[in-house]
Amino acid sequence: MTDAAPSHGRGAARPRKPYARRLSPEARREQLLDAALRVLVRDGFDQVTIEAIAQEAGVTRPVVYSAYGGLGPLLHALLDRSEQRGLEQALTLLPPDGVPADVDAWLVDAAGRMIDLVQADPDTWRPILGLVGPAPAVVRERISVTEELVRVQVARAIRAGLDARGGPDLDADILSHLAVATAEQFGRLALERPDEYPRERLVESLSALLRMVPVRG
C-alpha cells in the first residue's frame, strides 16, 4: 500500500508567512538591531543581510525595510548603538572624580571590571574586540576613534594618580596605551578562553606586575 499523494485542493494547508507581532516603531527598530547583532556575532559581517535579519527576528523583509529603508541605514544604526554602549560602559571604569586615590588599585580594579563588562554583554563587545572576523573599514575606524577617546581619559587619570602620590615619574601617555591594550586583551581572553584565563588569574597577574613598580620616584 502506497502513501496517498499530498492534496493540493482548496482545503490544503499553506505555509504560513512569519507574523510580525505589533510593536511600536522604536521597539521594532530595537528588535531588528538585536537580530542584526546576533547574526553578525554568529556568522560574521559579510553575512548580515536583510534576509538574514528578517529570519532572525521572525519577520518578513518588508518589515525590515519599513523600519530602516534598507541594509545601509540599519547597519549604521547598529554601529551607532554599539559604539554608544561600548563607550558608556568603558567610561564607567574611570575614577568618578578623575583622580584615583590609589592608581595601582584603580588599574587592577578597572581591568577586573572590564572582564565583568564583556562577559555580561558579550554580543556588544565581540565586534569591538575584533572577535567577529574581518570588519569593514568604517567599523574599524569608529572603534579606533572611540578607543582613543577612552585612552585619553585613562592617560589623564594615570597622570593625576601618579602626581597625587608623588611619583614615580612615568610617561602617563604611554602607560595609557598599555592599560587599554591590557584591558582589551583581558576581555578577549575572558570571552574566548575563560577556563584557561579566569578573572582571578588575569587580575592577580596585573596586580603582581604593578607591585614591581616603585611607588615613588
Secondary structure, DSSP 8 states (H G I E B T S, - for coil): --------STTS------------HHHHHHHHHHHHHHHHHHH-GGG--HHHHHHHHT--HHHHHHHHSSHHHHHHHHHHHHHHHHHHHHHTTS-TTS--SSHHHHHHHHHHHHHHHHHHSHHHHHHHTT-SS---HHHHHHHHHHHHHHHHHHHHHHHHHHHHHT-----HHHHHHHHHHHHHHHHHHHHH-TTTS-HHHHHHHHHHHHHTS-S--
